[in-house]
Amino acid sequence: MSEPGPLPARSGRGKAGPDTVDGRTERAARTRERIVAAILDLVRAGNLSPTAEEVAQYAAVGHRTVFRHFQDMETLYDEMNARVRVHVEAGLSSAPAQSALPDRIAALAAERAATFELITMYYLSGDLRMHNSPTIKRHRAQFARLLRTQLAAHLPEVEPVIEAADLTASVDGWLRLRRTQKLSVERARRVVTDTLTALIASA
C-alpha cells in the first residue's frame, strides 16, 4: 500500500481561521507601512509631489494597492504629515531650561535649526498643495501656534517684541535664510541667535 499523499489544499472558500485573519492583517499592516515609508523617502529625496504610480513603484506594490490602503493621495499625504509631526513635536522641548538668557537663546536657535532642517522637504511639499488643502492650512496654523507657544515659554523676555521674534524663529524665516539667501546651517543659526538677542535688547 502506498503512503498517503499530502492533504489537498483548501479552496479558500471556507471560513478563515484566526491564524489566517491575523496573517492577512499583519501583511496589510506591513504593506501600508511600505507605502508610507515610500512617500516619506521620495519627498525627503526631493520629489515633493510624488504620484501614486511613483509611490507604488518605490514600495514595490501595485498601483491599486495604494488606494486599497488610502482613500486618495491627499489621505496618504495626511498620513505623511502626521508621521513628520510626531518627529517635530519630539524635537521641540516644552520645558525651558533654567539658564541665562544667552544660553536659552542659543539652545532655542539650535533646536529649531535641527528641526527645520529635518522637515524642510516635507514643508515645501505642503506648500505645493496648501492652496486647495484645508487640512494642510489647519496643520500649518497648529504648527505656528506650537512654535509661538514654545518661544514664549523659553524666552518670556521676547513678549514686547513677540511678533518680530516669532517671525525670526519661524520655519518660513529659516527657509528664507537657507534657500533664498543660501546661508549654511551654522550661519543661519547664528543669524537667528543674533537677531533674537538684538530684539530682546531693544525691548
Beta strands, then each sheet from edge to edge (+ up, - down):
end
